[in-house]
Amino acid sequence: MRWASLKIAHVKKAKKEKVLSAELADSLTKLTNEQEKVFDTIMAAMNNGQGDALFLYGYGGTRKTFVWKTLITAIRSKGQIVLLVASSENAFLLLPGGRTSHLWFAILINLDEFSTCNIKQNSALADLIIKAKLIIWNETPMVNRLCIKVLDRMMRDLLRFNNPESPD
């Protein structure tokens, strides 16, 4: 019985990835030259495995959300994980499957210089964050600078614990 349910899950995943691949092909044809450069730069940074922090800036109406959704589709079509984070509840509605930074990273509301994320080593959430190929954080300039520092500290701790040879 268990084998049958695993086989069904595998078939569903393969169908989902096929649908996402078709959606990606369509989305890639709709990118402008500038959006395509952004897409390629982010994909290259993600694929080099070194970790990077990139900032996508544009006025309202420049289709930043479309670029995000194309990136999401590209990553998920390969069966990889992308985490969608927003600084406010309104912003996360734009991203499929998005959550606020406080939910994804267990960041406290009232922060100080010594605050940490409330994520335990080897927890399911820690494992998910480690496995993520990309984290898209919408409206990052709107957050308290301490949120970024807390997240950076947490990522360093998680990745160091996962790979003791990783540099600080």
Backbone as CSV, one residue per row, in Angstrom:
resi,resn,N_x,N_y,N_z,CA_x,CA_y,CA_z,C_x,C_y,C_z
1,MET,0.830,-1.201,0.000,0.000,0.000,0.000,0.868,1.256,0.000
2,ARG,1.920,1.261,0.812,2.800,2.423,0.884,3.479,2.668,-0.460
3,TRP,3.895,1.590,-1.138,4.546,1.725,-2.435,3.626,2.417,-3.436
4,ALA,2.346,2.062,-3.414,1.383,2.659,-4.344,1.239,4.153,-4.099
5,SER,1.191,4.567,-2.836,1.047,5.992,-2.539,2.303,6.770,-2.925
6,LEU,3.486,6.174,-2.780,4.723,6.818,-3.206,4.766,6.959,-4.728
7,LYS,4.287,5.936,-5.434,4.263,5.983,-6.895,3.306,7.073,-7.377
8,ILE,2.157,7.194,-6.736,1.182,8.234,-7.088,1.782,9.614,-6.841
9,ALA,2.446,9.794,-5.710,3.077,11.079,-5.386,4.143,11.425,-6.422
10,HIS,4.910,10.433,-6.858,5.950,10.669,-7.864,5.327,11.080,-9.201
11,VAL,4.249,10.439,-9.593,3.562,10.775,-10.845,2.996,12.190,-10.767
12,LYS,2.385,12.545,-9.629,1.842,13.895,-9.457,2.944,14.941,-9.540
13,LYS,4.081,14.650,-8.917,5.201,15.590,-8.944,5.699,15.761,-10.373
14,ALA,5.823,14.663,-11.113,6.294,14.731,-12.497,5.330,15.537,-13.364
15,LYS,4.024,15.350,-13.164,3.031,16.107,-13.927,3.106,17.585,-13.588
16,LYS,3.271,17.896,-12.303,3.369,19.288,-11.875,4.599,19.951,-12.492
17,GLU,5.730,19.240,-12.485,6.953,19.786,-13.064,6.802,19.989,-14.568
18,LYS,6.067,19.097,-15.241,5.826,19.237,-16.684,4.966,20.469,-16.966
19,VAL,3.926,20.670,-16.162,3.070,21.844,-16.310,3.880,23.120,-16.064
20,LEU,4.716,23.100,-15.024,5.545,24.259,-14.714,6.552,24.540,-15.829
21,SER,7.097,23.494,-16.445,8.046,23.690,-17.547,7.364,24.373,-18.729
22,ALA,6.130,23.968,-19.023,5.382,24.607,-20.113,5.077,26.062,-19.773
23,GLU,4.692,26.307,-18.525,4.413,27.673,-18.065,5.681,28.529,-18.140
24,LEU,6.816,27.937,-17.788,8.093,28.651,-17.844,8.427,29.039,-19.280
25,ALA,8.273,28.115,-20.204,8.576,28.407,-21.611,7.749,29.588,-22.097
26,ASP,6.488,29.640,-21.708,5.621,30.746,-22.093,6.077,32.052,-21.442
27,SER,6.400,31.995,-20.159,6.820,33.200,-19.434,8.130,33.766,-19.975
28,LEU,9.059,32.888,-20.335,10.357,33.353,-20.838,10.214,34.141,-22.134
29,THR,9.222,33.791,-22.946,9.021,34.538,-24.196,8.456,35.928,-23.941
30,LYS,7.897,36.159,-22.759,7.274,37.443,-22.433,8.195,38.404,-21.688
31,LEU,9.398,37.941,-21.335,10.347,38.811,-20.640,10.933,39.834,-21.605
32,THR,11.077,41.064,-21.128,11.780,42.069,-21.915,13.279,41.766,-21.837
33,ASN,14.085,42.443,-22.637,15.536,42.228,-22.605,16.111,42.513,-21.215
34,GLU,15.652,43.589,-20.613,16.140,43.941,-19.268,15.702,42.900,-18.235
35,GLN,14.463,42.456,-18.315,13.974,41.428,-17.388,14.726,40.117,-17.597
36,GLU,15.044,39.812,-18.834,15.785,38.588,-19.131,17.184,38.644,-18.512
37,LYS,17.824,39.817,-18.548,19.140,39.985,-17.915,19.031,39.751,-16.406
38,VAL,17.984,40.301,-15.803,17.765,40.112,-14.364,17.561,38.626,-14.064
39,PHE,16.698,37.990,-14.846,16.416,36.557,-14.675,17.710,35.751,-14.779
40,ASP,18.496,35.994,-15.831,19.740,35.249,-16.040,20.748,35.495,-14.926
41,THR,20.840,36.733,-14.451,21.774,37.069,-13.371,21.402,36.330,-12.090
42,ILE,20.126,36.321,-11.766,19.678,35.650,-10.541,19.853,34.140,-10.657
43,MET,19.512,33.578,-11.809,19.676,32.131,-11.994,21.154,31.739,-11.920
44,ALA,22.034,32.552,-12.507,23.472,32.263,-12.451,23.980,32.327,-11.013
45,ALA,23.545,33.342,-10.264,23.961,33.464,-8.859,23.463,32.270,-8.053
46,MET,22.246,31.844,-8.330,21.668,30.708,-7.617,22.410,29.420,-7.965
47,ASN,22.742,29.249,-9.233,23.370,28.009,-9.681,24.847,27.900,-9.326
48,ASN,25.506,29.024,-8.989,26.927,28.939,-8.663,27.161,28.358,-7.273
49,GLY,26.106,28.267,-6.469,26.204,27.611,-5.177,26.972,28.373,-4.114
50,GLN,27.344,29.591,-4.377,28.131,30.366,-3.425,27.276,31.203,-2.486
51,GLY,26.038,31.405,-2.824,25.187,32.281,-2.027,25.413,33.717,-2.442
52,ASP,24.369,34.463,-2.510,24.449,35.841,-2.949,23.229,36.579,-2.437
53,ALA,23.347,37.870,-2.329,22.202,38.724,-2.005,22.077,39.728,-3.140
54,LEU,20.958,39.691,-3.818,20.708,40.577,-4.949,19.464,41.394,-4.665
55,PHE,19.425,42.584,-5.232,18.305,43.485,-5.002,17.704,43.862,-6.343
56,LEU,16.415,43.608,-6.511,15.703,43.995,-7.729,14.871,45.218,-7.416
57,TYR,15.192,46.302,-8.112,14.499,47.560,-7.881,13.812,47.988,-9.159
58,GLY,12.623,48.514,-8.998,11.911,49.077,-10.140,10.669,49.792,-9.646
59,TYR,10.267,50.795,-10.395,9.048,51.522,-10.044,7.852,50.597,-10.191
60,GLY,6.730,50.975,-9.575,5.493,50.229,-9.726,5.131,50.114,-11.194
61,GLY,4.705,48.922,-11.602,4.301,48.717,-12.985,5.411,48.244,-13.904
62,THR,6.607,47.992,-13.351,7.710,47.521,-14.190,7.753,45.993,-14.261
63,ARG,6.741,45.352,-13.730,6.560,43.894,-13.799,7.616,43.120,-13.007
64,LYS,7.981,43.646,-11.835,8.906,42.919,-10.958,8.274,41.603,-10.517
65,THR,6.979,41.646,-10.194,6.291,40.437,-9.741,6.305,39.377,-10.836
66,PHE,6.195,39.781,-12.086,6.266,38.823,-13.197,7.638,38.156,-13.244
67,VAL,8.693,38.933,-13.010,10.049,38.364,-12.981,10.154,37.364,-11.833
68,TRP,9.640,37.734,-10.648,9.654,36.822,-9.499,8.933,35.528,-9.842
69,LYS,7.734,35.649,-10.420,6.943,34.458,-10.736,7.641,33.587,-11.774
70,THR,8.343,34.195,-12.707,9.095,33.423,-13.700,10.247,32.676,-13.021
71,LEU,10.931,33.338,-12.109,11.995,32.669,-11.342,11.439,31.514,-10.516
72,ILE,10.318,31.753,-9.864,9.678,30.720,-9.049,9.349,29.506,-9.908
73,THR,8.761,29.756,-11.064,8.390,28.671,-11.965,9.624,27.918,-12.444
74,ALA,10.697,28.639,-12.787,11.934,28.003,-13.252,12.505,27.066,-12.192
75,ILE,12.508,27.504,-10.967,13.095,26.708,-9.886,12.206,25.518,-9.541
76,ARG,10.929,25.773,-9.407,10.002,24.692,-9.046,9.826,23.679,-10.173
77,SER,10.033,24.093,-11.429,9.915,23.141,-12.543,11.026,22.092,-12.495
78,LYS,12.091,22.388,-11.757,13.197,21.440,-11.570,13.033,20.641,-10.274
79,GLY,11.906,20.841,-9.592,11.670,20.140,-8.333,12.442,20.724,-7.168
80,GLN,12.926,21.964,-7.320,13.696,22.604,-6.266,12.806,23.535,-5.444
81,ILE,13.347,23.973,-4.327,12.583,24.761,-3.363,12.947,26.233,-3.465
82,VAL,11.923,27.071,-3.497,12.092,28.517,-3.417,11.166,29.011,-2.313
83,LEU,11.693,29.829,-1.417,10.898,30.392,-0.337,10.510,31.817,-0.709
84,LEU,9.251,32.136,-0.513,8.717,33.453,-0.871,8.364,34.192,0.398
85,VAL,9.047,35.287,0.603,8.928,36.042,1.840,8.498,37.461,1.506
86,ALA,7.671,38.011,2.352,7.233,39.386,2.171,7.339,40.118,3.502
87,SER,7.472,41.419,3.392,7.613,42.242,4.591,6.279,42.573,5.223
88,SER,5.211,42.430,4.465,3.890,42.735,5.005,2.887,41.725,4.474
89,GLU,1.744,41.650,5.129,0.712,40.718,4.692,0.194,41.082,3.309
90,ASN,0.137,42.364,2.973,-0.329,42.771,1.649,0.640,42.311,0.565
91,ALA,1.928,42.415,0.819,2.929,42.064,-0.186,2.964,40.561,-0.445
92,PHE,2.741,39.737,0.572,2.854,38.302,0.335,1.697,37.758,-0.487
93,LEU,0.631,38.508,-0.614,-0.480,38.081,-1.461,-0.083,38.064,-2.934
94,LEU,0.955,38.803,-3.302,1.421,38.847,-4.684,2.231,37.614,-5.065
95,LEU,2.752,36.904,-4.071,3.625,35.769,-4.337,2.909,34.455,-4.013
96,PRO,2.861,33.521,-4.970,2.166,32.250,-4.736,2.864,31.420,-3.661
97,GLY,2.186,31.196,-2.546,2.769,30.431,-1.452,3.638,31.256,-0.537
98,GLY,3.542,32.575,-0.643,4.376,33.448,0.173,3.893,33.546,1.608
99,ARG,4.806,33.912,2.480,4.520,34.150,3.900,5.307,35.372,4.341
100,THR,4.909,35.920,5.457,5.662,37.053,5.987,6.998,36.555,6.556
101,SER,7.937,37.475,6.676,9.253,37.128,7.212,9.147,36.595,8.641
102,HIS,8.173,37.089,9.371,8.010,36.640,10.756,7.531,35.193,10.808
103,LEU,6.756,34.765,9.830,6.312,33.372,9.792,7.410,32.445,9.275
104,TRP,8.052,32.795,8.158,9.077,31.920,7.580,10.277,31.762,8.491
105,PHE,10.733,32.868,9.052,11.991,32.832,9.784,11.843,32.973,11.290
106,ALA,10.615,32.964,11.773,10.350,33.069,13.207,11.078,34.273,13.813
107,ILE,11.012,35.387,13.103,11.643,36.615,13.580,10.682,37.289,14.553
108,LEU,11.200,37.698,15.678,10.376,38.361,16.678,9.898,39.718,16.156
109,ILE,8.793,40.182,16.667,8.259,41.483,16.263,9.109,42.607,16.849
110,ASN,9.398,42.511,18.137,10.222,43.531,18.814,11.670,43.051,18.829
111,LEU,12.502,43.692,18.027,13.892,43.265,17.864,14.862,44.196,18.560
112,ASP,16.014,43.626,18.933,17.141,44.423,19.386,18.403,43.810,18.777
113,GLU,19.547,44.338,19.093,20.813,43.891,18.501,21.143,42.431,18.814
114,PHE,20.506,41.861,19.835,20.833,40.506,20.267,19.756,39.494,19.913
115,SER,18.732,39.911,19.192,17.628,39.028,18.826,18.105,37.916,17.890
116,THR,17.395,36.801,17.954,17.670,35.674,17.061,16.352,35.149,16.509
117,CYS,16.457,34.334,15.477,15.274,33.654,14.955,14.994,32.457,15.853
118,ASN,13.747,32.146,16.025,13.379,31.038,16.894,13.228,29.760,16.065
119,ILE,14.327,29.335,15.449,14.328,28.115,14.641,15.390,27.182,15.213
120,LYS,14.984,25.988,15.528,15.894,25.006,16.125,16.678,24.270,15.047
121,GLN,17.953,23.970,15.346,18.768,23.160,14.450,18.066,21.823,14.214
122,ASN,18.160,21.301,13.020,17.578,20.013,12.628,16.060,19.964,12.678
123,SER,15.407,21.099,12.812,13.938,21.109,12.753,13.521,21.047,11.287
124,ALA,12.253,20.754,11.053,11.743,20.687,9.682,11.915,22.029,8.969
125,LEU,11.665,23.128,9.671,11.811,24.453,9.073,13.273,24.751,8.746
126,ALA,14.170,24.393,9.645,15.605,24.601,9.386,16.040,23.805,8.156
127,ASP,15.595,22.561,8.057,15.932,21.733,6.897,15.386,22.325,5.607
128,LEU,14.163,22.852,5.651,13.557,23.465,4.472,14.356,24.692,4.036
129,ILE,14.737,25.518,4.988,15.511,26.726,4.675,16.860,26.349,4.066
130,ILE,17.507,25.336,4.597,18.804,24.886,4.079,18.665,24.349,2.653
131,LYS,17.578,23.646,2.379,17.372,23.050,1.055,16.917,24.057,0.007
132,ALA,16.459,25.212,0.432,15.952,26.211,-0.515,17.072,26.669,-1.457
133,LYS,16.776,26.686,-2.748,17.733,27.171,-3.736,17.730,28.695,-3.809
134,LEU,16.567,29.293,-3.486,16.433,30.734,-3.584,15.420,31.213,-2.560
135,ILE,15.700,32.349,-1.974,14.746,33.031,-1.102,14.456,34.373,-1.748
136,ILE,13.200,34.588,-2.065,12.778,35.866,-2.629,12.081,36.623,-1.512
137,TRP,12.618,37.785,-1.164,12.035,38.601,-0.099,11.528,39.884,-0.731
138,ASN,10.234,39.992,-0.885,9.590,41.140,-1.510,9.539,42.309,-0.529
139,GLU,9.806,43.489,-1.024,9.764,44.733,-0.251,10.728,44.727,0.933
140,THR,11.916,44.228,0.704,12.928,44.179,1.762,13.265,45.550,2.337
141,PRO,13.321,46.614,1.527,13.659,47.921,2.103,12.645,48.400,3.147
142,MET,11.504,47.771,3.211,10.470,48.193,4.151,10.669,47.616,5.550
143,VAL,11.600,46.676,5.714,11.771,46.032,7.019,12.819,46.752,7.856
144,ASN,12.717,46.543,9.139,13.713,47.030,10.082,15.052,46.375,9.736
145,ARG,16.126,47.142,9.737,17.447,46.604,9.409,17.836,45.439,10.312
146,LEU,17.283,45.404,11.525,17.597,44.308,12.443,17.044,42.980,11.950
147,CYS,15.949,43.009,11.175,15.411,41.777,10.596,16.444,41.124,9.692
148,ILE,17.103,41.928,8.888,18.118,41.410,7.964,19.303,40.856,8.753
149,LYS,19.718,41.565,9.798,20.834,41.092,10.617,20.490,39.775,11.318
150,VAL,19.266,39.675,11.828,18.821,38.455,12.509,18.798,37.286,11.516
151,LEU,18.271,37.533,10.320,18.222,36.488,9.299,19.635,36.070,8.903
152,ASP,20.523,37.017,8.697,21.898,36.702,8.331,22.559,35.832,9.395
153,ARG,22.376,36.191,10.646,22.964,35.421,11.757,22.400,33.999,11.772
154,MET,21.076,33.878,11.566,20.436,32.568,11.577,20.935,31.716,10.411
155,MET,21.049,32.310,9.218,21.518,31.555,8.057,22.949,31.073,8.271
156,ARG,23.789,31.928,8.834,25.174,31.521,9.106,25.212,30.357,10.091
157,ASP,24.383,30.424,11.120,24.333,29.341,12.104,23.819,28.043,11.476
158,LEU,22.734,28.125,10.720,22.175,26.922,10.097,23.155,26.292,9.117
159,LEU,23.759,27.117,8.280,24.656,26.577,7.266,25.961,26.071,7.874
160,ARG,26.441,26.722,8.916,27.640,26.250,9.598,27.356,24.915,10.271
161,PHE,26.171,24.774,10.857,25.802,23.528,11.517,25.648,22.426,10.473
162,ASN,25.080,22.765,9.323,24.874,21.799,8.257,26.195,21.398,7.607
163,ASN,27.102,22.364,7.459,28.402,22.137,6.855,29.457,22.826,7.705
164,PRO,30.071,22.103,8.636,31.044,22.731,9.544,32.205,23.409,8.834
165,GLU,32.478,23.063,7.571,33.589,23.666,6.842,33.194,24.937,6.120
166,SER,31.900,25.319,6.192,31.481,26.534,5.491,32.092,27.756,6.161
167,PRO,32.494,28.733,5.344,33.127,29.933,5.921,32.100,30.803,6.629
168,ASP,32.575,31.648,7.530,31.688,32.595,8.202,31.235,33.576,7.195
